[in-house]
Amino acid sequence: MTNGSGETEYVYLARIQEWNFADRSGLDFQRDDRGGYILDELPLTPEAIADVNLLPEELSAILCEALDHGDLLATT
């Protein structure tokens, strides 16, 4: 996706087996001009997704479509 500044933004949908907030790294975390990265867990429901301001805006539709197809709740 291309944002309003003309930058390409990549969105990945992945299943995370284990999460540690202290281990976050990457170029975006090193850039002062990108703002903060505040992580928040939310229920995987269309209502919860609609209740947050996800950016880019297309992300809400992508997540809701994945929920409709059962892609987010399937276990392996």
N, C-alpha and C positions, 0 to 999 in steps of 0.2 A: 504494500500500500504506500502511497505517497501522501505525506502530511501537508499541511498548509504552508510550510516553509520550503516545500519541494524536496525534502529529504525522504528517502525510502525507509519505511519502517517494516520490519519483519515480525510476524506474530507466529509463535509456535504453540501448538496444543500438544501437551505431553502429560504422561502420567508420572508423577514423582513418587518414588518408593520411600525416600527418606529426605527430610528437609532440615537444614541447619542454617538459621539466619546469619550466623557469624561467618559462614563459608562463602557468602555471596562475593562474586568478583566479576571483572569484565571491564571493558573500556567505558561503558556508560557510567559505571560507578566512580570512575576517575575524572569525569568531566564536571566542572563546577557550573557550567552553563545549562545543564540538563535538569536542574531542580533536584528534588529529593525522590527517593524510591522507598515509599512506605508500603510494606507488604501487609495485606489483610486477607484473612480467610473468610470465605462466605459460602453459604449452602449452595449446592448446584441445583438451583431452581430458577425458572424463568423470572419469578417475582424478585428474587434476590439479585439476579443479574440486572434487571430493569431498574433496581433501586440504587445502583452505583453509577458513577460517571466514568465509564470505561473509555479509554482513548487508545487508538483511534475509534471513532463511533461505530465503525463496521464490526468491531470485536463483539459487541452484544449480539448481533445477528448470527455471527459465526458460532458463538457458544450456544445460543438457543437452538440453532439447527443441529449441532452435535448432540444436544440433550434430546431433541425430538427423535433422532436416529438411534439413541441409546449408546452413542460412542463414548460418552464421558463416564457413564456409570458401570460399564462392563469391566469385569475383573479377568485377569489372566492367571 
